[in-house]
Amino acid sequence: MGTVVDAPAVVTEEVAENTLGGKKVTVVFVLGGPGSGKGTQCANIVEHFGFTHLSAGDLLRAEIKSGSENGTMIENMIKEGKIVPSEVTIKLLQEAMIKNENDKFLIDGFPRNEENRAAFENVTKISPAFVLFFDCSEEEMERRLLGRNQGRVDDNIETIKKRFKTFVESSLPVIEYYNSKDKVKKIDAAKPIPEVFEDVKTIFAPYAPKAE
């Protein structure tokens, strides 16, 4: 039974990484501009591949709703137009992963920038399996956003342009970083939803639930 002791240190290091709450986890970051169809595809991945979908924005909103001290602090920062510190969002993501019995997670809309990315890896010691990047032209995203949910406050042309600009300036460096590590799986998100999901299925095939 001495195999564990004899195992090279590299193996133990690898096991120590990507472990959270005593379980080994698989994390996939999902990035894409507003209107790229991330939400729709995340729902498909959850249904077909058994991942748990964690949205940084939803977790922050839930924390605010809970009325906790942390929630009040987050709410005040958002009201003042400040960016919520990475550590706060990461702590919520970490807690959600530990509480959840699943070990496969899609993290949607995070990391938003390089600082988020570095902090996530430093705090959680987790490196994503890969980054799923929904690549879509600005024109197409604009057309979709203007065509959906008429009346949504953030779906007017000025706001949309600001959101695109933020995405390009903040999130593209994150995608470039992971691309340099061969960890980006890019999807042409301009195609119709079923075709996009066919591409998604190919990428997630290794994570398909094993037939009993």
TORKOL-4160 file (C-alpha; in steps of 0.2 Angstrom, whole numbers, padded with zeros to 4 digits, m for minus):
212
<pt num="1" X="0000" Y="0000" Z="0000"/>
<pt num="2" X="0015" Y="0011" Z="m0001"/>
<pt num="3" X="0011" Y="0019" Z="m0018"/>
<pt num="4" X="0005" Y="0035" Z="m0011"/>
<pt num="5" X="0021" Y="0039" Z="m0002"/>
<pt num="6" X="0031" Y="0034" Z="m0017"/>
<pt num="7" X="0021" Y="0044" Z="m0029"/>
<pt num="8" X="0031" Y="0059" Z="m0036"/>
<pt num="9" X="0028" Y="0076" Z="m0028"/>
<pt num="10" X="0021" Y="0083" Z="m0044"/>
<pt num="11" X="0006" Y="0072" Z="m0043"/>
<pt num="12" X="0002" Y="0077" Z="m0025"/>
<pt num="13" X="0004" Y="0095" Z="m0031"/>
<pt num="14" X="m0009" Y="0092" Z="m0045"/>
<pt num="15" X="m0021" Y="0084" Z="m0033"/>
<pt num="16" X="m0020" Y="0099" Z="m0021"/>
<pt num="17" X="m0024" Y="0111" Z="m0035"/>
<pt num="18" X="m0042" Y="0113" Z="m0041"/>
<pt num="19" X="m0048" Y="0105" Z="m0024"/>
<pt num="20" X="m0062" Y="0114" Z="m0015"/>
<pt num="21" X="m0071" Y="0109" Z="0001"/>
<pt num="22" X="m0062" Y="0092" Z="0000"/>
<pt num="23" X="m0068" Y="0088" Z="m0018"/>
<pt num="24" X="m0059" Y="0090" Z="m0035"/>
<pt num="25" X="m0068" Y="0102" Z="m0046"/>
<pt num="26" X="m0069" Y="0106" Z="m0064"/>
<pt num="27" X="m0072" Y="0125" Z="m0068"/>
<pt num="28" X="m0076" Y="0132" Z="m0085"/>
<pt num="29" X="m0076" Y="0151" Z="m0087"/>
<pt num="30" X="m0090" Y="0157" Z="m0100"/>
<pt num="31" X="m0086" Y="0173" Z="m0108"/>
<pt num="32" X="m0094" Y="0183" Z="m0122"/>
<pt num="33" X="m0101" Y="0200" Z="m0126"/>
<pt num="34" X="m0119" Y="0205" Z="m0121"/>
<pt num="35" X="m0131" Y="0197" Z="m0133"/>
<pt num="36" X="m0119" Y="0183" Z="m0138"/>
<pt num="37" X="m0131" Y="0170" Z="m0131"/>
<pt num="38" X="m0121" Y="0164" Z="m0116"/>
<pt num="39" X="m0136" Y="0162" Z="m0105"/>
<pt num="40" X="m0146" Y="0151" Z="m0118"/>
<pt num="41" X="m0131" Y="0139" Z="m0120"/>
<pt num="42" X="m0126" Y="0138" Z="m0102"/>
<pt num="43" X="m0144" Y="0132" Z="m0099"/>
<pt num="44" X="m0141" Y="0118" Z="m0112"/>
<pt num="45" X="m0124" Y="0113" Z="m0105"/>
<pt num="46" X="m0132" Y="0111" Z="m0088"/>
<pt num="47" X="m0146" Y="0101" Z="m0095"/>
<pt num="48" X="m0136" Y="0089" Z="m0106"/>
<pt num="49" X="m0119" Y="0088" Z="m0097"/>
<pt num="50" X="m0124" Y="0090" Z="m0078"/>
<pt num="51" X="m0114" Y="0106" Z="m0074"/>
<pt num="52" X="m0120" Y="0118" Z="m0061"/>
<pt num="53" X="m0121" Y="0136" Z="m0068"/>
<pt num="54" X="m0115" Y="0150" Z="m0057"/>
<pt num="55" X="m0117" Y="0168" Z="m0062"/>
<pt num="56" X="m0107" Y="0181" Z="m0053"/>
<pt num="57" X="m0120" Y="0194" Z="m0055"/>
<pt num="58" X="m0134" Y="0182" Z="m0049"/>
<pt num="59" X="m0124" Y="0178" Z="m0033"/>
<pt num="60" X="m0121" Y="0196" Z="m0030"/>
<pt num="61" X="m0139" Y="0200" Z="m0032"/>
<pt num="62" X="m0144" Y="0186" Z="m0020"/>
<pt num="63" X="m0132" Y="0192" Z="m0007"/>
<pt num="64" X="m0139" Y="0209" Z="m0008"/>
<pt num="65" X="m0157" Y="0202" Z="m0006"/>
<pt num="66" X="m0152" Y="0192" Z="0009"/>
<pt num="67" X="m0149" Y="0208" Z="0019"/>
<pt num="68" X="m0133" Y="0202" Z="0026"/>
<pt num="69" X="m0119" Y="0215" Z="0031"/>
<pt num="70" X="m0109" Y="0209" Z="0016"/>
<pt num="71" X="m0125" Y="0212" Z="0005"/>
<pt num="72" X="m0127" Y="0229" Z="0011"/>
<pt num="73" X="m0109" Y="0233" Z="0007"/>
<pt num="74" X="m0111" Y="0226" Z="m0010"/>
<pt num="75" X="m0127" Y="0236" Z="m0013"/>
<pt num="76" X="m0119" Y="0253" Z="m0008"/>
<pt num="77" X="m0104" Y="0250" Z="m0019"/>
<pt num="78" X="m0115" Y="0247" Z="m0034"/>
<pt num="79" X="m0126" Y="0262" Z="m0030"/>
<pt num="80" X="m0110" Y="0273" Z="m0029"/>
<pt num="81" X="m0105" Y="0266" Z="m0046"/>
<pt num="82" X="m0090" Y="0257" Z="m0039"/>
<pt num="83" X="m0084" Y="0240" Z="m0044"/>
<pt num="84" X="m0086" Y="0226" Z="m0031"/>
<pt num="85" X="m0069" Y="0220" Z="m0026"/>
<pt num="86" X="m0064" Y="0204" Z="m0034"/>
<pt num="87" X="m0062" Y="0195" Z="m0017"/>
<pt num="88" X="m0080" Y="0198" Z="m0013"/>
<pt num="89" X="m0086" Y="0190" Z="m0029"/>
<pt num="90" X="m0074" Y="0176" Z="m0028"/>
<pt num="91" X="m0079" Y="0172" Z="m0010"/>
<pt num="92" X="m0097" Y="0170" Z="m0016"/>
<pt num="93" X="m0092" Y="0159" Z="m0030"/>
<pt num="94" X="m0081" Y="0149" Z="m0019"/>
<pt num="95" X="m0095" Y="0146" Z="m0006"/>
<pt num="96" X="m0107" Y="0142" Z="m0019"/>
<pt num="97" X="m0096" Y="0128" Z="m0026"/>
<pt num="98" X="m0092" Y="0121" Z="m0009"/>
<pt num="99" X="m0111" Y="0121" Z="m0004"/>
<pt num="100" X="m0116" Y="0113" Z="m0020"/>
<pt num="101" X="m0114" Y="0094" Z="m0021"/>
<pt num="102" X="m0109" Y="0095" Z="m0039"/>
<pt num="103" X="m0090" Y="0095" Z="m0045"/>
<pt num="104" X="m0093" Y="0103" Z="m0062"/>
<pt num="105" X="m0096" Y="0122" Z="m0063"/>
<pt num="106" X="m0099" Y="0134" Z="m0077"/>
<pt num="107" X="m0094" Y="0152" Z="m0071"/>
<pt num="108" X="m0103" Y="0164" Z="m0081"/>
<pt num="109" X="m0098" Y="0182" Z="m0084"/>
<pt num="110" X="m0082" Y="0181" Z="m0073"/>
<pt num="111" X="m0068" Y="0185" Z="m0073"/>
<pt num="112" X="m0072" Y="0202" Z="m0080"/>
<pt num="113" X="m0055" Y="0208" Z="m0081"/>
<pt num="114" X="m0037" Y="0203" Z="m0078"/>
<pt num="115" X="m0037" Y="0208" Z="m0060"/>
<pt num="116" X="m0052" Y="0196" Z="m0057"/>
<pt num="117" X="m0043" Y="0182" Z="m0066"/>
<pt num="118" X="m0027" Y="0184" Z="m0055"/>
<pt num="119" X="m0037" Y="0185" Z="m0039"/>
<pt num="120" X="m0048" Y="0170" Z="m0043"/>
<pt num="121" X="m0033" Y="0159" Z="m0046"/>
<pt num="122" X="m0024" Y="0166" Z="m0031"/>
<pt num="123" X="m0038" Y="0164" Z="m0019"/>
<pt num="124" X="m0046" Y="0148" Z="m0024"/>
<pt num="125" X="m0030" Y="0140" Z="m0031"/>
<pt num="126" X="m0041" Y="0134" Z="m0045"/>
<pt num="127" X="m0037" Y="0136" Z="m0064"/>
<pt num="128" X="m0051" Y="0133" Z="m0076"/>
<pt num="129" X="m0051" Y="0118" Z="m0087"/>
<pt num="130" X="m0054" Y="0130" Z="m0101"/>
<pt num="131" X="m0063" Y="0146" Z="m0106"/>
<pt num="132" X="m0078" Y="0145" Z="m0117"/>
<pt num="133" X="m0078" Y="0160" Z="m0128"/>
<pt num="134" X="m0094" Y="0165" Z="m0137"/>
<pt num="135" X="m0087" Y="0175" Z="m0152"/>
<pt num="136" X="m0100" Y="0187" Z="m0160"/>
<pt num="137" X="m0099" Y="0203" Z="m0170"/>
<pt num="138" X="m0104" Y="0219" Z="m0162"/>
<pt num="139" X="m0117" Y="0221" Z="m0176"/>
<pt num="140" X="m0125" Y="0205" Z="m0172"/>
<pt num="141" X="m0125" Y="0207" Z="m0153"/>
<pt num="142" X="m0133" Y="0224" Z="m0155"/>
<pt num="143" X="m0147" Y="0217" Z="m0167"/>
<pt num="144" X="m0151" Y="0204" Z="m0154"/>
<pt num="145" X="m0151" Y="0215" Z="m0139"/>
<pt num="146" X="m0162" Y="0228" Z="m0148"/>
<pt num="147" X="m0174" Y="0215" Z="m0154"/>
<pt num="148" X="m0176" Y="0206" Z="m0137"/>
<pt num="149" X="m0185" Y="0212" Z="m0121"/>
<pt num="150" X="m0191" Y="0228" Z="m0128"/>
<pt num="151" X="m0191" Y="0240" Z="m0113"/>
<pt num="152" X="m0177" Y="0233" Z="m0104"/>
<pt num="153" X="m0168" Y="0248" Z="m0097"/>
<pt num="154" X="m0151" Y="0242" Z="m0102"/>
<pt num="155" X="m0155" Y="0238" Z="m0119"/>
<pt num="156" X="m0155" Y="0255" Z="m0127"/>
<pt num="157" X="m0142" Y="0259" Z="m0140"/>
<pt num="158" X="m0131" Y="0270" Z="m0129"/>
<pt num="159" X="m0130" Y="0258" Z="m0115"/>
<pt num="160" X="m0127" Y="0244" Z="m0127"/>
<pt num="161" X="m0112" Y="0252" Z="m0134"/>
<pt num="162" X="m0105" Y="0256" Z="m0117"/>
<pt num="163" X="m0107" Y="0237" Z="m0112"/>
<pt num="164" X="m0098" Y="0232" Z="m0128"/>
<pt num="165" X="m0084" Y="0244" Z="m0125"/>
<pt num="166" X="m0082" Y="0238" Z="m0107"/>
<pt num="167" X="m0082" Y="0220" Z="m0113"/>
<pt num="168" X="m0068" Y="0223" Z="m0126"/>
<pt num="169" X="m0057" Y="0233" Z="m0114"/>
<pt num="170" X="m0059" Y="0222" Z="m0099"/>
<pt num="171" X="m0063" Y="0204" Z="m0104"/>
<pt num="172" X="m0053" Y="0202" Z="m0120"/>
<pt num="173" X="m0036" Y="0203" Z="m0111"/>
<pt num="174" X="m0043" Y="0188" Z="m0100"/>
<pt num="175" X="m0047" Y="0178" Z="m0116"/>
<pt num="176" X="m0029" Y="0183" Z="m0123"/>
<pt num="177" X="m0021" Y="0177" Z="m0107"/>
<pt num="178" X="m0030" Y="0160" Z="m0108"/>
<pt num="179" X="m0027" Y="0159" Z="m0126"/>
<pt num="180" X="m0008" Y="0160" Z="m0123"/>
<pt num="181" X="m0010" Y="0144" Z="m0112"/>
<pt num="182" X="m0021" Y="0135" Z="m0126"/>
<pt num="183" X="m0036" Y="0136" Z="m0114"/>
<pt num="184" X="m0048" Y="0145" Z="m0125"/>
<pt num="185" X="m0062" Y="0136" Z="m0135"/>
<pt num="186" X="m0070" Y="0149" Z="m0146"/>
<pt num="187" X="m0087" Y="0147" Z="m0153"/>
<pt num="188" X="m0095" Y="0156" Z="m0168"/>
<pt num="189" X="m0110" Y="0163" Z="m0158"/>
<pt num="190" X="m0117" Y="0172" Z="m0173"/>
<pt num="191" X="m0125" Y="0155" Z="m0180"/>
<pt num="192" X="m0142" Y="0150" Z="m0175"/>
<pt num="193" X="m0145" Y="0143" Z="m0157"/>
<pt num="194" X="m0146" Y="0125" Z="m0162"/>
<pt num="195" X="m0130" Y="0126" Z="m0173"/>
<pt num="196" X="m0121" Y="0134" Z="m0159"/>
<pt num="197" X="m0126" Y="0120" Z="m0147"/>
<pt num="198" X="m0119" Y="0107" Z="m0159"/>
<pt num="199" X="m0102" Y="0116" Z="m0157"/>
<pt num="200" X="m0104" Y="0117" Z="m0139"/>
<pt num="201" X="m0108" Y="0098" Z="m0138"/>
<pt num="202" X="m0092" Y="0094" Z="m0147"/>
<pt num="203" X="m0082" Y="0103" Z="m0134"/>
<pt num="204" X="m0091" Y="0096" Z="m0119"/>
<pt num="205" X="m0091" Y="0078" Z="m0126"/>
<pt num="206" X="m0077" Y="0073" Z="m0113"/>
<pt num="207" X="m0089" Y="0078" Z="m0099"/>
<pt num="208" X="m0104" Y="0069" Z="m0105"/>
<pt num="209" X="m0112" Y="0059" Z="m0091"/>
<pt num="210" X="m0106" Y="0041" Z="m0091"/>
<pt num="211" X="m0119" Y="0029" Z="m0096"/>
<pt num="212" X="m0123" Y="0017" Z="m0081"/>
